[in-house]
Amino acid sequence: MGGSGRRTYLAIALGGLCWLGWLAPVLAIPHQETPEEWVELGRRVHGGFGSYITLGIRIGLDARERLNAEPRELAVTYYSGAIAPCPCVVDGIMIATVATPGQGSLQVADRPSPPNTFGVAEIRHRGTGATVRYVIPASAKPLLDEWNATLNAAGRYDAVMGEPAERLFVVE
């Protein structure tokens, strides 16, 4: 193939890639958010980005994997613990699962989580009924608070995502 033929072939190949790139959202080709995208999304939804939001993202992603669920296929009930300053964790779960109050698929319970817990998330697959329960022990709070006090948003994300799950939550 001569120089002109190679250029034509390359142009066609690059054009095809550009076309596929444009078509990806239409075909719903999966896209996994980057850490930077999660931080920005958390900031926009919650108004700030701390370790509690990141913990919610981690729980939401874990639930989607365990329940083999796509976005919007999960229903979430969150119980905030008496020691939690706010139910911030649920905002992270919301953005990871795309369960929302407007869809009727996310609610913060009126009653608190059991004693010695920071919070409890019950996540149910709306189609199959399969449920997982995440218990965040009170012992996770000092660790989460330390990260909030000493790390920037990206560092908080990395710390929570890199910490062994058993230090942050128990799955029942």
N, C-alpha and C positions, 0 to 999 in steps of 0.2 A: 504494500500500500504506500503510495507516494505521500509527500508532505501535505498536499491539499486534501487527500482522502483521510489522513489521520486527523486533521483539523475538523473536518466535517463530522467524522465519527465522534470525536471528543465533544463537539458542540451538541450533537444529538444526545450523547450520554449525559452531559451536564444539564441539558434541557429536561431530560427525563427525570433526573434527580430533583431539579427545582420543582417540577410538576408534582412529583411524589411528596415533596416537602409541603407544598401547598395543600395537597389532598389529605395528608395525614390527619388533621383535625376532623375533616368531614367523615373519614372512615373510622374515626375513633381509635386510631393506633395508640396503644398505651403510652403514656408519658409519665415517667417517675420524676417528681419534683426534686430539685437539687436542694442541698441544705440552705443555700441562699434564698431560694424560692420559698421554702418553708418559713424561714425567718421573716421575710417580707409579708407573706400571707398572714402569719400570726400577728405581726404588727398592725396590719390593716384591719383585721377582724377584732382583735382584742385591745388595740391601742398601745401595746408594748409587747416585748418578747422576752419572757423569762423561762426559767427551768420548769415551771408548772405547765406552761403551754407546751413545751417540748415533751414533757412526760405524757400529756394527752395525745400528742401526735404519735408518740411511740406506741401507746396503748391502742389507739385507733388503727394504726397500720398492722399491729399484731393481730387484732381482732379480725380485720379484713382477710388476713392470711389464714388464720385458724378456721374461719367460717367460710372461706372461699367465696368472698363477697365482693361485688363491684361497688363503686360509690352509689349511695342512695338505697342500698339493699339492707341496711342495718338500722335498728331502732336502739336508742341509747337512753338509759335512765341512770343519772348520776346522783350519788348521795355524798354530800360534802361533810367532812368531819368537823367536829367542834374546834379542833386545833388549826384548821385551814383558814387562812385569812379571807379567802374567797374561793368560789368553785372554778377557778381559772383553768384547771385541768380539763374541764368539759369543753372549753373553747378549742383546745388542741384536738380533743376527740372529734369535735364537730368538723373541723377543717380536714381531718384525715379520713373521716367516714362519709362526709357530706350528708350527715343526718342533721336536720335543722328543726327548730321549734315550728317554723312555718309549714313544714311538711307533716308535722305531728309525729316526727320520728326521733325527737330529742327533748328530754325534759330533765330539769333539776328537781329532785324530790323535795318535798317540804320537810320530811324528817331527816335527821342526820345519819351519817354512817355509824356503825357500831363503835363503842369505846376502843381506844388504842388504834384507831385508823385515821389516816389523813383523808381518805375518801374511798368510795366503792363505785365502780362502773359496771353496770349490767348491760351487756350488748347482745342483742338478739338478731338473727337473720330473719328478715321479714318474710321471706319465701319458705324457708325450711323449718323455722321455729327453733333451730339450734341456738344455744345461748352459752356465752362465756361470761364469767364474773371476775373482775379484776379488783383485788383488794390492795390498796396502797397503805402500807403500815405507817404508823406514826413515826417510826424510826427513819423513814425516808425524808421527813421534813428538814432536819438539820443539814443534811447533805444538799438538798434542793436550795435551801436558803443560803448556804455557803457559796454555791455556784452563782446565785443571783447577786451576791455581794461582791464577788471577786472576779467574775468573768464577763466579757461582753456577750452580745447576743449570739454570735457565731460560736464562741467558746461554750456557752450554756448548751447550745444544740449538740455540739460534739461531746460534751461531758455526759449528758443524759443518754444520748444514743450509744455511747461507748461503755456505759456502766453495766455490769451484770444485771440482768432483769430481776433476779431474786433480791437484790438490794433495793429495788424500786417498787415492785409489785409481785403479788402472788396470783396465779391464774387458777380459778376453781371451775 
